[in-house]
Amino acid sequence: VPYGTLVPAGSKTAWVAGRCFSATHDAHASCRSMAQTMSMGQAAGLAVIQSLEKDCGAKDIDVARLRDELTALGQMLAIPNHPADTSRDGWKNNLVNDKK
């Protein structure tokens, strides 16, 4: 989900996450489940922190830094180029493999 969809048009200090983000009808269909909405909330929260730290508006944050922070926290922001480990503790391996 692109960062810009979390910032309402004309807003300087507001973020939205979950089902109220900006998207087409088709895009909403794939992004309205709990996992995706929680990820959007995490991204919006980190963006707020960065905005407060830099004393800047929602559209002026460093999106590359936001992506790095989300990745460091285990967010998968790109489609992996390897099959996921679906074993009991496979999520740990998936995080390690994505950093290669």
N, C-alpha and C positions, 0 to 999 in steps of 0.2 A: 504494500500500500504506500503510495508516494506521500512524503511528509506534507506536501501542500494540501492534501485532502483533509488534514487535521486542523487547518487554520481557515476559519471562515473568511470569505471575501470581505475586504475592508477592515478586518480586525487587526489590532496591534498587540493585544494582550489576552486573546482568548484562544483556546484550543478545544476541539471536540474529539471524542473517541467513541467507538462503538457504532451503533446503528445510525447515529446522526452525522457521520462523516459524509463528505461530498463524493458521490459516485453515481454512475449510471445504474439503471435498474439491474442490468446483468451483473455488473461488478458487485452490487450489494448482495446478490444471491450467493456469491462465493466468500464474502467477508463478514457475514453477520453472525457467525457462530462464536461460541465463548472463547475459543483459543485465539481467534483473530482479534476479537474485541479486547481481550486482555493485552495482547501485544500492542494494539493501538494505544491503549491506556498507558502502558509502560513507556512507549515512545513519547507520548504527549507529556507525561510526568517528567521525563528526562529533559525534554525541550524546555519546560517551565523552569527547571533548575538552571539550565544553561542561560536562559533569558534573564533570570534574576542575577546570576553571577556576572554576566556581561553587561547588565543594565541595558538590554536591547529588546526590541519587539519580536513577536513570534516569527516574522518573516526574515529576521536578521540573524538567526542563530546559525551556527556552523553545522550544516547538515552532515558533512563528512565526519565530524567529531561525534555527532549523534549516532551515526551508523556504527562507528567504532565502539562506542559505549554499549550499544545494543548487542553487537556481536560478542563483546567481552562478557556480557551477561548471559550468553547462550542463545540469543535470537538467531534464527536462520533467515537471513535477508536475501539469500540467493538459492537457486535450485542446486542441490549438491550434485557433484559429478560422479557419485558412487552410490551403490545401493545402501539403504539404511540398515543398520544392525537392529534387528527386531527382537533380540534376546532380552531376557529379564532386565539386565543392566545396560542394554545396548545404547541407551541415550547418552551414556558417558563416552562410549566409543564414537558415537556420531559427532559429538562436540569436538573431540580430538581430531577426527578425520577431516572435519571441515576446515581446520586451521592449517592443513598441509598445503 
